[in-house]
Amino acid sequence: AEIAPKHVRGTFTFSNQLLQNCGIATAYYLGNFMSWRTIALIGIIPCLIQFFGLFFIPESPRWLAKEGQDEECEVVLQKLRGKEADVIKETREIMISVDAIVNISMRSLFKEKYTRQLTIGIGLMLLQQLCGSAGIGYYAGNIFELAGFPSRTGMTVLSMVVVPKAILGLLLVDRWGRRPLIMASAFGLCLSCISLALAFGLKGVPGIVNFTPIMAFIGVLSFTMMFAAGLGALPWIIMSEIFPMNVKVSAGTLVTVTNWACGWIITFTFNFLMQWNAAGGKP
């Protein structure tokens, strides 16, 4: 969020979601043939690549300017933008913005002037998790099995669609704008959850019981696609853009902790709720 040029910042930040979907698609596909232990061992490989790659990643120009390392800031910007790029103007803008701010404590975040930004940031993260993304993503195979749909077929199809759909979101994020894309994504997620609820709610109804597997498959597939296209990455993009520089670190920490804490709760309870009552109504 700090090293990308302004005009492509949304696209670069959205690429995080794209790469996550590449990993999810790989895990979905390999899960049809390998045990989770083998997949976990394979997952160590990109972790090692990332670890050694950290030694070659340049420091954030904004952080360097904040620490008073003006020359290093310009050098890093030149490396990031290319040898032919003129970075003098951008360097000056960064230094002016850094000089004008003073970092504040976590407690100061809750002042009235930051209420709107904090509400939006935390609200979007809660929306991202409370829609059930972690539960459906982690337990998609179990959902297919409970619905009577072939789990292997379902997971293979999911592995084929999550990456193209994330690429679509990558292309639209700077063209449509954040708000329309996140609203379209949320609307699609709502319809997908309704489809899943109806699939399990009508599971025991004579005459239409055969629709449960296909409705559950459509629900999980559409949910995964709509999440990858918008709500999966947009909250992180918006978070990096709405907070003033003097609260960006503190606010980002608070919002991230909120996201992962809520994700842990959803992941922990989802399987119990599915076993208790898959349709989500009265037992």
WOTA-V792732 format. One record per residue. N is the residue number from 0. RES is the residue in three letters. BURIAL is b if it has 16 or more other ideal C-beta (glycine too) atoms within 10 Angstrom, else e. D_FIRST is the distance of its C-alpha to the first C-alpha in Angstrom with 2 decimals. Layout:
BEGIN
N_RES_BURIAL_D_FIRST + N_RES_BURIAL_D_FIRST
END
This chain:
BEGIN
0_ALA_b_0.00 + 1_GLU_e_3.84 + 2_ILE_b_5.97 + 3_ALA_e_5.97 + 4_PRO_e_8.78 + 5_LYS_e_9.01 + 6_HIS_e_11.59 + 7_VAL_e_9.95 + 8_ARG_b_6.36 + 9_GLY_b_8.23 + 10_THR_b_10.12 + 11_PHE_b_7.76 + 12_THR_b_6.34 + 13_PHE_b_10.10 + 14_SER_b_11.20 + 15_ASN_e_10.73 + 16_GLN_b_13.48 + 17_LEU_b_15.43 + 18_LEU_e_15.75 + 19_GLN_e_16.72 + 20_ASN_b_19.31 + 21_CYS_e_20.60 + 22_GLY_e_21.32 + 23_ILE_b_22.88 + 24_ALA_b_24.97 + 25_THR_b_26.21 + 26_ALA_b_27.20 + 27_TYR_b_28.92 + 28_TYR_e_30.88 + 29_LEU_b_31.85 + 30_GLY_b_32.89 + 31_ASN_e_35.82 + 32_PHE_e_37.24 + 33_MET_e_36.07 + 34_SER_e_36.19 + 35_TRP_e_33.15 + 36_ARG_e_34.01 + 37_THR_e_33.78 + 38_ILE_e_30.44 + 39_ALA_e_29.12 + 40_LEU_e_30.41 + 41_ILE_e_28.78 + 42_GLY_e_25.45 + 43_ILE_e_25.81 + 44_ILE_e_25.41 + 45_PRO_e_21.67 + 46_CYS_e_21.20 + 47_LEU_e_23.18 + 48_ILE_e_21.33 + 49_GLN_e_18.00 + 50_PHE_e_19.82 + 51_PHE_e_21.27 + 52_GLY_e_18.18 + 53_LEU_e_16.48 + 54_PHE_e_19.06 + 55_PHE_e_17.82 + 56_ILE_e_14.07 + 57_PRO_e_13.57 + 58_GLU_e_12.56 + 59_SER_b_9.62 + 60_PRO_b_11.38 + 61_ARG_b_10.71 + 62_TRP_b_12.33 + 63_LEU_b_15.05 + 64_ALA_b_15.83 + 65_LYS_b_16.09 + 66_GLU_e_18.55 + 67_GLY_e_20.52 + 68_GLN_e_19.94 + 69_ASP_e_19.80 + 70_GLU_e_21.26 + 71_GLU_b_18.96 + 72_CYS_b_15.95 + 73_GLU_b_17.59 + 74_VAL_b_18.57 + 75_VAL_b_15.17 + 76_LEU_b_13.87 + 77_GLN_b_17.07 + 78_LYS_e_16.54 + 79_LEU_b_13.12 + 80_ARG_e_14.58 + 81_GLY_e_18.06 + 82_LYS_e_21.39 + 83_GLU_e_22.48 + 84_ALA_e_19.54 + 85_ASP_e_20.25 + 86_VAL_b_17.53 + 87_ILE_e_19.85 + 88_LYS_e_18.81 + 89_GLU_b_15.04 + 90_THR_b_16.04 + 91_ARG_e_18.38 + 92_GLU_e_16.01 + 93_ILE_b_13.68 + 94_MET_b_16.93 + 95_ILE_e_18.39 + 96_SER_e_15.61 + 97_VAL_b_15.70 + 98_ASP_e_19.50 + 99_ALA_e_19.70 + 100_ILE_e_18.22 + 101_VAL_e_19.73 + 102_ASN_e_18.18 + 103_ILE_b_20.14 + 104_SER_e_21.45 + 105_MET_e_20.82 + 106_ARG_e_24.13 + 107_SER_e_23.19 + 108_LEU_b_20.56 + 109_PHE_e_23.57 + 110_LYS_e_24.86 + 111_GLU_e_25.75 + 112_LYS_e_23.27 + 113_TYR_b_20.29 + 114_THR_e_22.22 + 115_ARG_e_20.91 + 116_GLN_b_17.16 + 117_LEU_b_18.03 + 118_THR_e_20.36 + 119_ILE_b_17.95 + 120_GLY_b_15.25 + 121_ILE_b_18.03 + 122_GLY_e_20.02 + 123_LEU_b_17.55 + 124_MET_b_17.13 + 125_LEU_e_20.93 + 126_LEU_b_21.43 + 127_GLN_b_19.35 + 128_GLN_b_21.62 + 129_LEU_e_24.86 + 130_CYS_b_25.18 + 131_GLY_b_26.24 + 132_SER_b_23.55 + 133_ALA_b_23.96 + 134_GLY_b_27.73 + 135_ILE_b_28.16 + 136_GLY_b_25.77 + 137_TYR_e_27.56 + 138_TYR_b_31.06 + 139_ALA_b_31.21 + 140_GLY_b_34.08 + 141_ASN_b_36.02 + 142_ILE_b_35.64 + 143_PHE_b_37.12 + 144_GLU_e_39.95 + 145_LEU_b_40.83 + 146_ALA_b_40.90 + 147_GLY_e_43.11 + 148_PHE_b_40.74 + 149_PRO_e_40.62 + 150_SER_b_37.63 + 151_ARG_e_37.43 + 152_THR_e_37.38 + 153_GLY_b_34.79 + 154_MET_b_32.34 + 155_THR_e_32.88 + 156_VAL_e_32.15 + 157_LEU_b_28.96 + 158_SER_b_27.78 + 159_MET_e_28.52 + 160_VAL_b_26.69 + 161_VAL_b_23.39 + 162_VAL_b_21.73 + 163_PRO_e_23.09 + 164_LYS_b_22.10 + 165_ALA_b_18.45 + 166_ILE_b_18.66 + 167_LEU_e_20.14 + 168_GLY_b_17.29 + 169_LEU_b_14.91 + 170_LEU_e_17.30 + 171_LEU_b_17.80 + 172_VAL_b_14.46 + 173_ASP_b_14.25 + 174_ARG_e_18.07 + 175_TRP_e_19.24 + 176_GLY_e_16.63 + 177_ARG_b_15.10 + 178_ARG_e_18.36 + 179_PRO_e_20.91 + 180_LEU_b_19.15 + 181_ILE_b_18.69 + 182_MET_e_22.30 + 183_ALA_b_23.65 + 184_SER_b_22.07 + 185_ALA_b_23.53 + 186_PHE_e_26.86 + 187_GLY_b_27.05 + 188_LEU_b_26.38 + 189_CYS_e_29.16 + 190_LEU_e_31.60 + 191_SER_b_30.79 + 192_CYS_b_31.58 + 193_ILE_e_34.77 + 194_SER_b_35.77 + 195_LEU_b_35.37 + 196_ALA_b_37.35 + 197_LEU_b_40.08 + 198_ALA_b_40.28 + 199_PHE_b_41.20 + 200_GLY_b_43.08 + 201_LEU_e_45.40 + 202_LYS_b_45.79 + 203_GLY_e_49.32 + 204_VAL_e_50.57 + 205_PRO_e_53.43 + 206_GLY_e_53.03 + 207_ILE_e_49.25 + 208_VAL_e_48.38 + 209_ASN_e_47.63 + 210_PHE_e_44.67 + 211_THR_b_42.78 + 212_PRO_b_41.42 + 213_ILE_e_40.17 + 214_MET_b_38.73 + 215_ALA_b_36.85 + 216_PHE_b_35.53 + 217_ILE_b_34.42 + 218_GLY_b_32.79 + 219_VAL_b_30.73 + 220_LEU_b_29.89 + 221_SER_b_28.82 + 222_PHE_b_26.85 + 223_THR_b_24.89 + 224_MET_b_24.30 + 225_MET_b_23.27 + 226_PHE_b_20.91 + 227_ALA_b_19.17 + 228_ALA_b_19.03 + 229_GLY_b_17.35 + 230_LEU_b_17.40 + 231_GLY_b_16.07 + 232_ALA_b_12.41 + 233_LEU_b_12.43 + 234_PRO_b_12.69 + 235_TRP_b_9.35 + 236_ILE_b_7.81 + 237_ILE_b_10.32 + 238_MET_b_9.83 + 239_SER_b_6.42 + 240_GLU_e_8.44 + 241_ILE_b_11.91 + 242_PHE_b_12.15 + 243_PRO_e_13.33 + 244_MET_b_12.01 + 245_ASN_b_15.19 + 246_VAL_b_14.71 + 247_LYS_b_11.02 + 248_VAL_e_11.95 + 249_SER_b_15.26 + 250_ALA_b_14.34 + 251_GLY_b_11.56 + 252_THR_e_14.34 + 253_LEU_b_16.94 + 254_VAL_b_15.29 + 255_THR_e_14.50 + 256_VAL_e_18.09 + 257_THR_b_19.43 + 258_ASN_b_17.95 + 259_TRP_e_19.37 + 260_ALA_e_22.57 + 261_CYS_b_23.26 + 262_GLY_b_22.55 + 263_TRP_e_25.07 + 264_ILE_e_27.63 + 265_ILE_b_27.39 + 266_THR_b_27.70 + 267_PHE_e_30.59 + 268_THR_e_32.57 + 269_PHE_b_32.06 + 270_ASN_e_34.67 + 271_PHE_e_37.19 + 272_LEU_e_36.87 + 273_MET_b_37.35 + 274_GLN_e_40.45 + 275_TRP_e_41.76 + 276_ASN_e_41.42 + 277_ALA_b_39.34 + 278_ALA_b_40.04 + 279_GLY_e_38.64 + 280_GLY_e_41.89 + 281_LYS_e_44.97 + 282_PRO_e_46.35
END
